Amino acid sequence: MKNVIRLHDKTFRVMIPAAQIDSAVAAVAERINADYRDKQLPLFIGVLNGSFMFMSDLMKKIEFDCELSFVKLASYCGTCTTGDVRSLIGLNNSIEGRHVIIVEDIVDTGESIEHMVRDLESRKPASISVCTLFFKPASYSKTVPVEYRAMEIGNEFIVGYGLDYDQLGRNLKDVYVVTD
């Protein structure tokens, strides 16, 4: 693990080591296992690109039969959210009557989650829950409940473990915070 890295024009330092992330993923998986083990074939929907590492590690810890799918939304440019959520790849599966768990890498303002939940509700699922690796309570401005929060953080801009800065840093196993 490098303690300091440089991506594009910014310097980052380690904020959360991989072992701490793994413990948080295991804890949130344990809660989901308890809540969904008796539900019929829940559907996990990962939000690309950021959730791919979290989704992969989370699925390895899920102890019941389930299905997976992915959608791709865009709302960031550089280090800031644009406030405009665009669907780049949509969901083709029927979710009517299904229990759906949205898997996000990070929830900050809540724009993406609100957009996605509105879209999914129109498809008549049995339930919709939100699971995120990182939750920024100080930034969150929506009313959609985020039931499964692996970790709460401040308003820092972070990269690693699927999160990026202009497409760099997703492959890092630790999470880094911008220093400049």
C-alpha positions in Angstrom: 0.0 0.0 0.0 1.2 3.4 -0.9 0.4 6.1 1.7 0.4 8.9 -0.9 -0.6 8.8 -4.6 -1.0 11.3 -7.4 -3.9 11.1 -9.9 -4.0 13.6 -12.6 -3.4 17.0 -10.9 -4.3 15.9 -7.3 -2.5 14.2 -4.4 -4.3 11.7 -2.2 -3.4 10.0 1.1 -4.7 6.7 2.6 -7.9 7.3 4.5 -9.3 3.8 4.9 -7.2 0.7 4.6 -8.5 -2.4 2.8 -8.8 -4.5 6.0 -11.2 -1.9 7.4 -13.3 -1.9 4.2 -13.5 -5.7 4.3 -14.8 -5.6 7.9 -17.4 -3.0 7.0 -18.5 -5.1 4.0 -18.8 -8.2 6.2 -20.9 -6.3 8.8 -23.4 -4.9 6.2 -23.6 -8.3 4.5 -24.5 -9.9 7.9 -27.4 -7.4 8.2 -28.6 -8.1 4.7 -28.4 -11.9 5.2 -30.6 -11.6 8.3 -33.2 -9.4 6.6 -33.4 -11.2 3.2 -32.6 -14.9 3.8 -36.3 -15.8 3.8 -37.3 -13.6 0.8 -37.7 -15.3 -2.6 -34.8 -14.6 -4.9 -33.9 -11.0 -4.1 -32.3 -8.9 -6.9 -29.2 -6.9 -6.3 -28.7 -4.0 -8.7 -25.2 -2.6 -8.8 -24.7 1.0 -9.9 -21.7 1.1 -12.3 -18.9 1.9 -12.5 -18.2 2.7 -8.9 -20.0 -0.2 -7.2 -18.2 -3.1 -9.0 -15.6 -3.8 -6.2 -18.1 -3.4 -3.4 -20.7 -5.5 -5.2 -18.2 -8.3 -5.8 -17.1 -8.4 -2.2 -20.6 -8.1 -0.9 -21.9 -10.9 -3.1 -19.2 -13.2 -1.7 -20.6 -12.7 1.7 -24.3 -13.1 0.8 -25.6 -16.5 2.1 -28.9 -16.9 0.1 -29.9 -17.4 -3.5 -30.2 -14.1 -5.3 -29.8 -12.5 -8.8 -27.5 -9.7 -9.9 -27.9 -7.0 -12.4 -26.2 -3.6 -13.1 -27.2 -0.1 -14.3 -25.0 2.8 -15.2 -25.7 6.3 -14.1 -23.6 9.4 -14.4 -23.7 12.5 -12.2 -20.1 13.5 -11.6 -17.6 15.6 -13.4 -14.1 15.7 -11.8 -14.5 16.0 -8.0 -18.0 17.5 -8.0 -21.5 16.2 -8.6 -23.3 17.9 -11.5 -26.8 17.5 -10.0 -27.9 16.0 -13.3 -28.4 12.3 -13.3 -28.2 10.5 -16.6 -29.0 6.8 -17.2 -26.3 5.4 -19.5 -27.2 1.7 -19.2 -30.6 0.7 -17.9 -32.2 -2.3 -16.3 -33.8 -4.8 -18.7 -35.1 -7.3 -16.1 -38.7 -7.4 -14.9 -38.7 -6.6 -11.2 -42.5 -6.7 -10.6 -43.1 -8.3 -7.2 -39.3 -8.7 -6.5 -37.3 -7.5 -3.5 -34.7 -5.2 -4.9 -31.5 -4.1 -3.2 -29.7 -1.2 -4.9 -25.9 -1.4 -4.3 -24.0 2.0 -4.5 -20.4 2.8 -3.9 -21.2 6.2 -2.3 -24.3 8.2 -1.4 -23.7 11.9 -0.9 -26.4 14.3 -2.1 -28.8 11.5 -2.9 -29.6 12.7 -6.4 -28.7 9.3 -8.1 -30.5 7.2 -5.5 -33.7 9.3 -5.7 -33.6 9.1 -9.5 -33.1 5.4 -9.5 -35.7 4.6 -6.8 -38.3 6.7 -8.7 -37.6 4.7 -11.9 -37.7 1.3 -10.1 -40.9 2.1 -8.2 -42.7 2.5 -11.5 -41.9 -1.1 -12.2 -43.8 -2.4 -9.1 -41.2 -4.2 -7.1 -42.3 -5.8 -3.7 -39.7 -3.6 -2.0 -36.6 -1.5 -2.7 -33.7 -1.1 -0.3 -30.5 0.9 -0.6 -27.1 -0.4 0.3 -24.0 1.8 0.1 -20.4 1.3 1.0 -20.0 5.0 1.9 -22.6 7.4 3.1 -22.1 11.2 3.6 -24.8 12.2 6.1 -23.8 15.9 6.0 -24.4 16.0 2.2 -27.5 13.9 2.0 -30.5 16.1 1.1 -33.2 13.5 0.0 -35.8 11.4 1.9 -35.1 8.0 0.4 -34.0 5.8 3.2 -30.5 4.3 3.0 -31.0 1.2 5.1 -27.6 -0.4 4.7 -24.6 1.8 5.2 -21.3 0.1 5.5 -19.4 3.3 6.5 -20.3 6.9 7.2 -17.8 9.6 6.2 -17.5 13.3 6.0 -17.6 15.4 2.8 -14.2 14.5 1.7 -13.5 13.5 -1.9 -12.3 9.9 -2.0 -10.9 7.5 -4.6 -10.1 3.8 -4.6 -12.1 0.6 -4.2 -14.2 1.4 -7.2 -14.4 5.2 -6.7 -12.5 7.4 -9.2 -11.1 10.8 -10.0 -11.8 11.3 -13.7 -11.6 7.5 -14.2 -8.4 7.0 -12.3 -8.0 5.2 -9.0 -10.8 2.6 -9.2 -8.4 -0.3 -9.0 -6.9 0.7 -5.6 -7.7 -1.7 -2.8 -7.5 1.1 -0.2 -9.5 4.3 -0.1 -7.6 7.6 -0.4 -8.7 11.2 0.4 -7.7 14.2 -1.6 -5.1 16.4 0.1 -5.0 19.4 -2.4 
